[in-house]
Amino acid sequence: MAPAGYQIILAMGGLFLLLGAIFILWNKREKKSYYDSILLTRRDIKESLTGEPERPWLHAWQIGGRISLILGIVLLIIGGILWLAVP
């Protein structure tokens, strides 16, 4: 594989790391805005304070972010190994 191929793998790893961080931050913002917006309109304050029952769709960004972070780290490791080991 040409050195340009290694650079593409490294760039994809960096992109996935960036997307993972963005997704995790987006998840925190979505959770905060969801629970803060329903605080005044909900009669049951316990749900607003404890976050129960769990809302699975609020965890989607967090799960996607973790997967992107793992994928990005793996791609960076593979790209770095190939960059250094293969002439």
BAVEX-214281 format. One line per 5 residues: their letters; for each residue x, y, z of N, C-alpha, C. Coordinates in steps of 0.001 Angstrom, whole numbers, m for minus. Example, Ala and Ser with C-alpha at 12.3 -4.5 7.8 and 13.67 -1.06 7.14 Angstrom:
<tidrens>
as	13190,m5690,7800,12300,m4500,7800,13200,m3300,7800  12850,m2250,7080,13670,m1060,7140,12900,30,7870;
</tidrens>
This chain:
<tidrens>
mapag	849,m1172,0,0,0,0,898,1240,0  515,2206,m753,1289,3439,m854,1131,4272,424  2103,5129,727,1998,5977,1926,741,6837,1952  203,7163,799,m1048,7941,778,m2192,7139,1384  m2159,5818,1228,m3174,4965,1831,m3124,5006,3350;
yqiil	m1917,5086,3913,m1772,5180,5359,m2303,6513,5867  m2051,7538,5084,m2556,8857,5481,m4080,8890,5487  m4690,8181,4564,m6155,8121,4518,m6680,7397,5754  m6016,6293,6127,m6441,5560,7324,m6289,6443,8556  m5181,7161,8660,m4975,8064,9793,m6006,9196,9798;
amggl	m6321,9736,8628,m7315,10803,8545,m8705,10294,8945  m9031,9084,8509,m10329,8512,8892,m10387,8281,10404  m9269,7831,10996,m9213,7656,12444,m9428,8967,13174  m8786,10015,12702,m8968,11340,13299,m10390,11848,13153  m10982,11590,11992,m12363,12008,11759,m13323,11293,12707;
flllg	m13137,9985,12870,m14009,9240,13771,m13817,9670,15225  m12588,10002,15611,m12365,10521,16968,m13106,11842,17161  m13009,12715,16178,m13695,14000,16256,m15211,13816,16315  m15736,12950,15458,m17180,12702,15469,m17631,12088,16788  m16834,11173,17337,m17180,10567,18619,m17278,11599,19721;
aifil	m16320,12512,19765,m16357,13568,20778,m17562,14479,20575  m17863,14803,19339,m19021,15658,19041,m20312,14960,19457  m20443,13665,19151,m21652,12920,19498,m21853,12844,21006  m20778,12640,21751,m20897,12552,23209,m21289,13904,23797  m20692,14979,23306,m21081,16311,23774,m22515,16642,23386;
wnkre	m22917,16238,22190,m24294,16459,21739,m25275,15727,22657  m24920,14503,23068,m25772,13719,23958,m25969,14435,25286  m24903,14982,25845,m25023,15695,27117,m25939,16900,26973  m25807,17605,25865,m26649,18784,25637,m28114,18394,25461  m28361,17309,24723,m29735,16852,24495,m30391,16409,25794;
kksyy	m29668,15660,26615,m30226,15214,27897,m30566,16404,28777  m29639,17345,28857,m29856,18521,29700,m31048,19331,29208  m31127,19552,27909,m32238,20350,27390,m33563,19614,27530  m33566,18287,27397,m34799,17523,27529,m35317,17582,28954  m34449,17299,29907,m34907,17259,31294,m35172,18650,31846;
dsill	m34468,19668,31358,m34737,21030,31813,m36027,21574,31210  m36359,21185,29993,m37556,21721,29346,m38830,21151,29935  m38773,19938,30455,m39992,19334,30992,m40166,19604,32472  m39208,20284,33089,m39281,20521,34516,m40510,21342,34885  m40810,22355,34106,m41933,23225,34443,m43275,22673,33964;
trrdi	m43265,21816,32955,m44527,21320,32408,m44952,19984,33003  m44098,19334,33726,m44413,18011,34257,m44897,18125,35693  m45948,17375,36002,m46465,17369,37361,m45602,16494,38270  m44999,15463,37698,m44178,14556,38474,m42729,15038,38441  m42324,15753,39465,m40984,16322,39530,m39933,15225,39741;
keslt	m40338,14090,40320,m39388,13006,40573,m38718,12547,39281  m39491,12445,38206,m38907,12016,36929,m37890,13021,36433  m38152,14283,36629,m37222,15304,36173,m35932,15290,36982  m36035,15041,38264,m34855,15057,39117,m34028,13785,39008  m34686,12645,38910,m33958,11373,38879,m33684,10879,37468;
geper	m34417,11340,36488,m34230,10883,35112,m34856,9529,34861  m35741,9102,35704,m36404,7808,35530,m37850,8051,35157  m38462,7302,34327,m37921,6143,33630,m36928,6570,32548  m36003,5684,32261,m34961,5972,31274,m35574,6164,29891  m35013,7060,29143,m35415,7291,27759,m34317,6739,26850;
pwlha	m34560,5577,26201,m33493,4961,25405,m33003,5827,24256  m33855,6632,23682,m33434,7440,22550,m32452,8525,22966  m32425,8872,24260,m31447,9848,24715,m30036,9256,24783  m29936,7931,24828,m28632,7281,24903,m28051,6994,23520  m28789,7222,22476,m28327,6877,21128,m27075,7655,20743;
wqigg	m27022,8949,21035,m25845,9749,20687,m24634,9285,21474  m24848,8908,22738,m23734,8456,23568,m23169,7130,23055  m24024,6214,22699,m23579,4927,22180,m22863,5120,20849  m23418,5925,19968,m22771,6212,18687,m21431,6898,18876  m21342,7783,19848,m20077,8460,20138,m19015,7501,20629;
risli	m19408,6574,21494,m18443,5592,21991,m17957,4683,20871  m18865,4263,20021,m18473,3421,18885,m17529,4185,17970  m17817,5446,17709,m16943,6257,16857,m15569,6453,17495  m15528,6674,18808,m14244,6824,19485,m13408,5547,19378  m14034,4404,19626,m13317,3132,19539,m12810,2893,18122;
lgivl	m13669,3129,17147,m13278,2943,15753,m12147,3889,15369  m12218,5126,15818,m11161,6092,15523,m9830,5701,16134  m9859,5228,17383,m8622,4804,18036,m8013,3614,17310  m8851,2647,16936,m8355,1469,16213,m7751,1876,14869  m8424,2747,14144,m7884,3188,12852,m6574,3945,13013;
liigg	m6467,4779,14042,m5216,5493,14263,m4083,4536,14623  m4374,3530,15420,m3347,2550,15776,m2905,1769,14547  m3871,1287,13772,m3535,525,12560,m2774,1392,11568  m3234,2606,11351,m2543,3505,10430,m1136,3827,10890  m965,4039,12201,367,4317,12734,1302,3134,12603;
ilwla	789,1946,12870,1622,744,12722,2023,546,11269  1072,682,10372,1391,528,8950,2365,1589,8480  2185,2816,8959,3057,3926,8569,4497,3652,8983  4682,3108,10208,6019,2879,10720,6643,1562,10271  5811,527,10103,6352,m812,9860,6553,m1142,8391;
vp	5665,m689,7538,5735,m1074,6131,6482,10,5358  7521,m405,4603,8303,614,3859,7556,1201,2691;
</tidrens>
